[in-house]
């Protein structure tokens, strides 16, 4: 019977309906920093598609044209290596900052956090602060409640649709997209992605909120593997705070056997995930620092020292020295710096034209009717510039070497042209069985666009 009762309790805890969390408004240093971070990141998201650089959208992932515009630089599918480097850069940056300062990303830069804060702001704008929201939700259905809820959800939906529209604007030129929306001429795929992304934002930031961080985000599960006792985390100083208890402001609480924590639960009320930081480090904590500002405000009112809840390390909390420079931080930092420098160097030295020379494998060489030795090649010219260029091919390396039908090559932006060419020379000019020749491709309208490629010219044995 006892076993059955325990199993029932476990089942109830596993399948219990999640209760809505009403985070209280708090003001302080970290709250202002988080607000600034959110405004900057939302500004980047909503403004960047409207900006232009060299008459191109500042950031545009033009999938139909298979090219990506990023701050005046155009990347093509063959530049996939730079996307790989960018993903590696983001990965090691996450490792580096997590090892250094815990879930800094989650609290100040994660899209889920930023958009949830935006939805919370709209909810408070319409329904009021925490007590008013709780009172409204408990109230029976009425015209006033229906009106307030309708206004809130209308704001949420409009914001979500605009967010989805902006998202698609990163893949379709946003000015063209705007025109098609105004003319009610939006195609099916654009409509689908706008609605899909809007639904995701509305659901995740408006309804699921902390449940995304707690149950869906994998980062919450493995981030502890990157923590050590020197990682900066948000902690409650239980040595200073315990025993908890209420007291008068100017009372001698030490004589009552109390610590600095007055058990006001403000740290719990401001937490967006609804945890009690006083229970220790928990994977649900997203390091938003709201509890620090809330506690500091209470400590200031009580004339106590601030920092009962603070950013610190486990070593510092235990009275041991903390170290910023440690092996994992150095390794992550070196790798991060190397990838960053390599990416910048690769992009700044990227050639806007590429040339591949492929020998005809059907025959080593051929002797023409006039007694010349002939080799056949296939040239593959790739123009990764934003403009059409007219290229000319020249060949050096062997005396008297001639390029048969030396033609100019016109290649459109992002296009590849393949053409066969023949090289001829007299046998007396060949110094060996295999001779080095150099193909040189140069743009007629821009001499700086040139590339050289080495190949082999084969002849008979001397």
Secondary structure, 3 states (H helix, E strand, C coil): CHHHHHHHHHHHHHCCCCCCCCCCCCCCHHHHHHHHHHHHHHHHHHHHCCCEECCEECEEEECCCCEEEECCEEEEHHHHHHHHHHHHHHHHHHHHHHHHHCCHHHHHCCHHHHHHHHHHHHHHHHHCCHHHHHHHHHCCCCHHHHHHHHHHHHHHHHHHHHHHHHHHHCCCCHHHHHHHHHCCCCCHHHHHHHHHHHHHHHHHHHHHCHHHHHHHCCHHHHHHHHCCCCCCEEEECHHHHCCCCCCCCCCCCCCCCCCCCCCCCHHHHCCCCCCCHHHCCCCCCCCCCHHHHHHHHHHHHCCCCCCCEEEECHHHHCCCCCCCCCHHHHHHHHHHHHHHHHHHHHHHCCCCEEEEEEECCCCCCEECCCCCEEEEEEEEEEECCCCCEEEEEEEECCCCCEEECCCCEEECCCCEEEEEEEEEECHHHCCCCEEEEEEEEEECCCCCCEEEEEEEEECCCC
